[in-house]
Amino acid sequence: AVLIGIDDGLDALNLLETFVERYGKDAITVQVYNVVLASFSGEKYNSNGWHHAISLLQRMKRHGPQPNEQSFSYVLQSCAGSGQLKVALSLLDEVRQSSSMEMTSKLYLPLLKVCAKAGHSDVLWSLINTMKDDCIQITTMQLNLYLQSLAKAGLHIKALGVLRGMIKQSDPMQLPDLISFNTVLSACANSNDYEAAQALFDQMKGEVFDNIRPDVVSFNTLISCAPPQVGLDLIYEMRLTRRNREGVVVPTGVTFVNSIKQCREYVKEELDPDIRNDIFEIALSVLGLARNEKINLNMFVYSAAIWIAEAVGDSSFALQLLQELNRDTQESSSDDNRLRSAYGACYDGVISALSKDGLYREALALYHYEMQPLKLPSTRNTYKSIVHALDNANDEEVKNSQSKKAALLEGVLSRMTTSAKSVEVGGPLFEALIKLHGEEGSFKAAKMAFDSIIGPCDEPCLSAVLRVCSLTTPTHWKEAVLLTHSSDVVWGARGPGMIPTRALSYAVIACAKADQWKEALNLIDLYGIDLKYRRAAANLESRQRGLVSITAINSVIRACSRDLRPDVAVQILNDMQTKYNISPNETTYRLAIIACNHAEHRERRQRRNTSDASNPLEFQWWECSLSLLRRMREDEIRPSVQAYSSAVSSLEAAGQWQRAIGV
């Protein structure tokens, strides 16, 4: 009795040790141990409770009392619930091989539930077959769990086939019930197969089974995938069931939320403004029905209505709904995180609607004077909408002023919570703020905004600050290199030591602009993913990971030209396809030809200054420029006037006037 009152598994285990010391291990029954095992099978210990459960089970086996069916059931539940499915299956196999334990469905049930929740349909079906081998009666409950696993895995066609097999069953223990139909209906809805869901719903309405009729879950599920007008008709049908003595289906808040959400999905995909307005009218009708039903319009209903108003660009109606919510609701101070998130979503929808109309003052007022005092959680959408409101501001003075937009965003940044300053939440604001400071030419302010990020940065923010490094004059190439070296693991990166393509390109450009071409090539060698790894990757996106842009490579060639290193410039061009997986373009060839031209003019000056003119160079840069022109024609790249001019200039410097006329 004392142990049952303790929720913490470790406290229960410590108390068990106290009982053993005081009364002796022989006085402690298996039921007492089971209570401790049960404490480790709860949700609180889903991550590590299975270790303690397995240890306690082994102790019972060695020293007694011997575990019973309930003991193994709790341990299996603990292992499966913590994601240790292989350990649970191994333990189940051990129990099956034991002659002292009779196999029952109670031992399988924890594993079946976990597999159903995780969508492991193959493992679950294998367990059902094992139950058959153990002569355990398969019931509708186990088959429903199998249907749930198929629904979770998105296999709605297979779920329909299993349901048809259950309907044809002669065993009354395996006939489908309402849960079976609703589970398959949910599978069809989640796969967005409205036709299959409607056909199954019509079958439920038929008199195939006396005890199966669509309930509110059935209606809500079908509405979640039905076209807007069909959803409205279904709500009317639910209202008409009140005329019946039996089978009355009353709409709930979920009914109206699902219907309005479907309207929004159709509005987002529809381009015709007339059809969009028609769908919006349907959503308004649904909202009107919700009011007529005298349903408590909770935050979820308001949130759905606000977001459909946002989708059609009606910011005034969205703001009106928010004011109505604030007037009627008493949940703004609730400690329920789910309700607070829904409340925050309502504000996100209104701010997004205002941003589309350029009403940045109203959007900022909602954030500063309502969301912040109420301590509502801000989301990524919040800051993304605020940034868009400033970019789309109806005040041209603010819209075209980088400094004013930066000042307004700095005000938002000053009120952000610690959790909001992560890139997962505040990323859009940080990226915009860094870019604005960069366009003003203030690297220091951009770096301060970047340093305000708490936790690892993401690709957009890292790219933004590295872009600022490359744009300022002179470039902050040392800072770019330092940022690159310290950001080789970013939020959302697909592997260690990876710098995203865009960010690495900006760092390379910053170095190249400062004529630090050696440092630029070093960054590519360090953070450009090995070509063999890319070619072995399964998809195109993975094969292109770690590459720099053609603009970055061209900037390095330009730097080599300024540094009078045409040999390096030509070598980079030759290696681009094999080493960097990038095809050269007209700019690449032109810059290489310019480098050869500069080198040829340098050689001419040297020949003038030296007394020994009888020893011609073995390699002539004018020959290289002609060779590059020929390669451009072979690659079907049309040379620009500057490319031709540079080639002619190199020939002029070498005294090759006939070849110059030919060019």
N, C-alpha and C positions, 0 to 999 in steps of 0.2 A: 504493500500500500504506500509506503514511503517512497519507493523508487518510481512508482507510477506518477507521483506528483513532481518528479524532476524531469525537466525537458532537456537539459544539457547532458549529452552522452558521457563526457569525461567526468562530470560530477557524479553521475550514476555509477560509473565504473569505480571511482574512488570510494563511494559509499559501500559498494559491493565488497571491496577489499576490507573495509572496516567491519562489515558483518561477518566475513569469513574469519577474521582474527578474533572476534569476540565470541562467536557461537560455534566455530569449527566448520570446515568445508562440508561435512556430512549433513549439517543442519540446513544447508542452502539447497533448495529444490530447483529443478529445471525451470519451473515457472519464474523464479526470481531471475535467473540468468536470461530468460527470454525477454523480460521487461527491459533489461539493460541492452540486449541486442536490438530491441524495438527502438530504443532511443537513438541508436546509430543508423537506423534505416529511414529516419525522417529527412525532410528537405534541408534542415540545417547542416547536416553532415554529408551532403551529396558529394563533396569534393574529397574528403579524406576519412570519412567515418568507416569506409569499408575495411581499412587497415585494422582498426580496432575490432571490428566485427569478426574478421577472419581470425585474428589472434585469440579472441575470447572463445571462438568455436573450437580452435585447436586445443585450447586449454581444457575445455569441457570433454573433448575426446580422450585426452591423456589422463586427467585426474577426476573426471566426473563432475556433476552428474551427466550421463550420456545425453547428447542433444536429441530432441524429437523433431517431428515434422515442422512444428512451429518455429523451432530454432533455425533450421535450414531455410525456411521461408523468409525469415527476417534477414539472414545473411545474404541470401540471393537478391532480395530487394535492395539491400545496401550496396552490393556490388554493381547491380544493373543500374540503379539510380545514379551512381557516381560515374557512369560511363565505362565501367570495367566489365564490358559484356563478355569478353573472352574468359575472364576469371570466373564470372558467374556460370558460363556454359561449362567450364571445366569442373566447377563444383557440382553442378547438376549431374554431369556424367559420373562423377565420383559417387553421388548418392544412388544413381541408377544401378551401379555395379555392386552396391552394398546389399547384402541379403537381409540385413536387419531392418531396412526401411521400406515401407510400402509406398509406391509411387502414387500420388494423387494429383489432381489438377491444381491444388493449392500451391504445390512446389513450382509449377510452371507459370502460374499467374503473374508473379512479379516480372519475369522475363518477357512474357507476352505483352504486358502493358508498356514496358520500356521500348521494345521493338516497334510497337504500334505508334508510340509518340515520336520516335526518331525516324520512322519511315523505312525500317529495315524489313521489308516485306519478305525477302527471300529467307532470312533467318527465322522469321516468325512462322512461315509455312513449313520450314524444316522442323521447328519445334512441335507444330501440330502433328506432323507425320510421326515424330518420335512419341508423342502422346498416344497415337493410335497403336504403335508398337508395344507400348506399355499397357494396352487394353484400357485406356482411359476414355470415357465417353466424351466425344466432341460435341459441344453445345453451341447454341446461337451466340453466346457471349464471346467464346473464343473466335468464332468466325467474324463477329463484328470487329474484334480487335485486328483481325487480318484485313478487313475492309478499311479500317482506319489507317493501317500502315500503307495500303495502296493509295489511299487519298493523299496521305502525307507525301508520298513519293511521286505524285502527279500521274499515277497510272489509272486514270478514270475508266478507260476502255476495259482494262482487265478487271476493275472493280465491278463494272456492269456485268461482265461475264460470270464472275463469282456469285453475284446476286441472282442472276438467272438460274444458276445451278442450285442455289438455296431454295428458290421458289419451286423447283421441280423435285425437291427432296421428299422422300417418303417417310423419313425419320422425323417425327414431330419435334425432337429436341434440336433440330438444325433448321427449322423453318425461320425465315426472316421475320423480324419485328420492325417496329417503327424506327428504332435506332439504326437498323440495317439500311433502310431506305434513305433516311436522312444523311447517313454517312456517305453513301454513294452519290446522293444529290449534292452534297458538299464537294465531293471529288470532281463532279462535272462542273460545278460553279467555279471552283478554284482553277480549273483548266480552261475556263471561259468558253465552255461548250454549252451554249444556251439551248440548242436544239435537243441535245441528249438530256439535259436537265428538265426541259419542258415535257419531253416524252415520258420520263420517269415520274414526273409530278402528275401527269394525266393518268398514268397507271395507278398511282396511289389513290387518286380520286375515284377510280373504278372500284367495283365491288369484288376484286380478286380475293381480298382477305377481309373478313368481317371486322377485325380489330385494328385495321390500319387505315387511317385517314390523315391527310396532311394536317399538321399542327402548326403552331406559330413558327417553330424552327424551320419547317418545310417551306412555308411562305417566305420567310426572311431570306432563306438560302437562295430560292429561285429569284427573288427580287434583286439579290446582289449580283446577278449576271444577266438579268433581263433588260431589254431596251426600255427607255424611260416611259413610254406610253404603256407598255405591258406592265411595268412595275406599278404605275398608277392604277391600272385596271385591277391588279391583284389586291391592292389596298381596298378598293371598293368591294371586291369579292369577300375580303375578310370582314368588312363591316356588315355585309348582307348575311353572314352566318349567324348573326344575332337572332334571326327569325327562326332558327332551328332550335329544337329542344335539346339536341345533342350536337356535339362537334362544333361548338361556338369557338371561333378563333378571334381573339382580340389583338389588334395591332399594338405593338410596343414601340419604345423609342428606337430600338434596333431596326424595326421595320422602316421607319422614316429616314433614319440615317443611311441605310443601304440604298434606298430609292434615290435620295438626293445625291449620294456619292456616284451612283450610276449616271445620273444626269450630268455630273461634272465630267466623268470620263468621256461621255459622248460629245460634250461641248469641246473638250480639248482636242478631239480628233476631227471635228467638223469645221470646215472652212467657210461654208455658206453662212453669212450673217443672219439671214432670215430663219434658217433652220436652227441656228444657235439660240436665237430669241425664242423660237417655239419650244425648244428643250428647257430653256430657263423658265418659261411660263408653266411647264409641267412641274418643275421643281417648286415653283411658288404655290401651285395647287397642292402638292404634297405637304408643303409647310402649312398651308391653310387647313388641310385635313387634320394635321397634327394638333393644331389649335382647337379645331372643332371637337376632336376626341377628348379634349381636356387632359391630354397627356402632359406630364411634367416635362417641359422642354428643357432637358438638361444640356450641359455644355457640348455633348457630342452632337446633338441635333443642331444646335446653334453653329458649331464648328463646320458641319457639313454645309449648312445654308450659307455661311459666310464665304466658304471656299468656292461654291458655285457662283456666287455674286462676283468673286474675284476673277473667276474664269471668263465671265462675260464682260468684265471691265466696269461693273457698276459699283464704284467705290462708295457712293452715297448710301446705297442700300446696305452694303456691308457694314458701314459705320453705324447705320440705324439699328441693325441687328445687334451689334456689340453694345450699344447704349441700352437696348432693351434687355440684353442679358445682364448687364451690370445693375439694372434697376430691379430685375426680378429675382436674380439668384442670390442665395445665401452661402454659396460654396467658395467664394473668393478667398476666404481665410482657412479653407480646409487643409489639413495636413496630408490628405490622400494624394500621393504623387501622381496617380493616374488622372485625378480630377484637375490637378494643377497643370499637368501637361496639356490636357484638353483645353483648359482656360488659356494657356499660352498659345496654343494653336489657333484659337479664335483671334487673338491679337496679331499673330503672324499673318493670318488671312487678310485682315483689314489693312495692315501695313503694306502687304504686297499689292492690294488693290489700289491703295493711295499712291504707291510708287509708280504704278502704270500710268496714272493721271498726272504724275509730276508734282503731287502735293507733298513736298518734302517737309514743310513746316508741320503739317498735321501728323505725318508719320513719326517725326522726331518727338512731337509732343506726346503721342501715345507711348513711345518708348520711355521718355524721361519722366513723365508725370503720372503715368498709370502703371505700366509694367514694373518699373523699378520700385515704386512705393509698395506695390502688392507683392514684390519679391517673386514674380513669376519667372519660371525658367526660360531663358532665351535659347533659341535654336540657331542652327546654321541659316535657316530660312529668314530669321529675323534680321540678321546682319546683311545677308544677301539683298533683301528688299530695301534696307536703308541705303545701301550703296547705290542700288538702281534708282531709288527716289532722287538722289543727288545728281546722278548722271542724266536723269530725265526731268530735272527740275523745271517747273513752269516759269521760274525767274531766270532770265537769260544771264543776268549778272552772276548768279551763283553757278549756273550750268557751265559757263565758260571760264570760271575762275578756279584754277587749281588750288590756290591758297585758301579760298573760302571753303571749298569742299573739304580740304584737309583739316581745317580748323574745326568744322562740324564733326568730322569723324574722330578727331582727337577728343572732342567732348564726349562722344559715345564711348570711346576706349577708356576714358577716365572713370566711367561708371560700371564697367564690365566686371563681373565676378571672376574669381580665380579660375573656376571651371570653364567659364566662357572664353577665357584667354587661350584656350587650346585651339589648335588648327581644326579639330573636328567640329568645333562650334563657331569660333570667330574667324576662321580662315578667310572668308570673302572680305571681311573688313580689313584684316591685316594686309591682304594682297592689294586692295584698292589704295590703302593709305601709303604703302611703300611706293606704289607706282606714282601717286600724286606728288609725293616729296621728290621722287626721282625726276619727274617732269619739270619740277621747279629748280632742279639742279642742286638740291640739298641732300648730299649723301649722308650727312650726319643725322638728319631727321629721319631719313629712310632706315638707317641702321638702328636708331632708337626704337622705331616702330617694330622692326624685326626682332630686336632683343626683348620686346614686351611679350613675345609668345612664350607661354609656359608649356614645357614639354617639347617633344620633337616637332620639327617643322614639316610641312608637306611640300610637294613639288611646286605648286603655284607660288607660294610665298618665297621659297628658295630661289625660284627662277626670277621673281620680281626683284629681289634685292641684288642678285647677280646681274640682272639687266641694268640696274642703276649703276653698278660698278663699271659696266661697259660703256654707259652713255655719258658719264661725267667727263669733264676735260680739266686736267688730265685724268685718265682712267685710274680707278683704285684697284689696280691689278693684284697688289699684295693682299688686300682685304678679300678680293674674290678667291684667291688661292686658299687663304685661311678658312673662309666660309665653306669652300668645297671640301677641304680636308676634314673639317669638323662636322660636316653634314652628310657623311657617306651612308648614314642610315636615316631615312626620312619616313614620316608617317605615310603608310600606303605603299612603301617600297616592296618589291617582290623578291628581294634578296639582299644579303649583307654586302657591303662594299659597292653598292649601286648608287650612281648619281643619275637622275633622269635626264633624258636626251636634251630637253630644252635648257635645263639648268646648267648642264655641262657645257653646252654650246655658248651660253652667255659668259661663263668663266673663261673659256678659251678665247672668245672675242676680246674680253677685257685685257687678257695677257697680250694678245696679238697687237692690239691697238697701241700698247706701250712698247712694242717691238721685242717683247719677251716671248719669242716664238719657241724657244727651247722649253720654257715653263708650260706653254700651251700644249706642246706635244707630249710633255710629261704627264699632264692631266688626262689627256686622251688615253695614254698607255695605262695609267693607273685605274681609271674609272670606266673606260670603254670595255664592255663585256667581251671576252674572248670570242673570236669569230667562229671557232669550232663549236663553242657552246651555243651560239645563236643558231647555227645551222642545224644543230641537233634538237632545237626547241620544237615543240609540237605545233605551235601556231605562228602566224605572221607577226603578231604583236611581240611575242617573246623573242623571235629571231631578230627584231630590230631594237631590242633593249640595249641601252648604253651607247648607241651611236650618237655622233654629233651631227649637226646640220651642215649642209653644203656651204651655208654662209660662214660658219665657223672655220671650216677648212680653207675657204677662200681668203678669210682674214689672216690666217697663218701664212699662206703663200704670199699675200701682200706684204706682210711683215718681213718675210725672207727677202723679198725684192728690195725693200727699203734698206735692209741690212747687207745688201750686195752678196746674197747667198743664193744665186740662181740654181746651184746644184741641189740644194735642199728643196727649193720650190718645185723643181722638175721631179725630184725623187718622190715628194708627197703626191704629185699628180699621178705618177706611175703606180703608186701603191694604193691609191684611193679605193679602187674596186676590190682588191684582195684583202687589204689590211683594215679599211674602214667601212667597207660595204656601201660605198657611195659612188655614184657615177658622176664624173666631172661634167660641168656645164660650160656655156660660152664664157662666163666670167672666169672660171678656173683656167681655161686655156689662155684667155687674154692676159690675166695676171702673170702667168708663167712666161708668155712671150715678152711682156714688159720687163720681167726680171732678166731675161736673156738680152734684151736691148740695152738695159742698164749695164750689164756685164760687158757687152761688146764695146760700148763707149768707154768704159773704164779701161779695157785692154788697149784701146786706141790711144788713150792718154798716156798709158804706161809705155807704149811703143814710142811715143813722141819723146818721152823723158829719158829713154834708155838709148845708149849708143849702139847696142847690139841689135840690129834689125834683121840680121840674116838668119835667125833661129825662130822660124814661125812656130806658133803654138800647135800642139798636136790636135787639140780640140778647139773648135771655133763656135762661139755662141750664136753667130748668125745661122750656122747650119742647124742648130737646135730650134731656132725660131721657125725656120722653114719646115722642119720636121713636125713641129706642133701644128702648123697650118695644115699640113697634109693629113695629120691625124684627125683634125677637126672635120675635114671633108669626108674622111672614111667613117667617122662617127655620125655623119649627116648633121653636123652642127654648123650653122652659118656664122662665119667670123664677123665681128663688128668692124666698123671703120677704124676704131682705135687699135684693134688687133692687127689689121692690115698696116696701119701707120707705124706701129711699133716694129713690125717685121721689116718694113721698108727702111726704117731708121737704123736698125741693126745692120742691114746690108750696106747702107750708105756709110756707116762707120767703118765697115770692113773693106770698103772700096769695091763691092760687088754690084756695080751700077747696072750691069745687064740683067742680073737676077732681080734687082730692085724694080726695073721696068717690067719684068715678067710678072712680078707680084701685082 
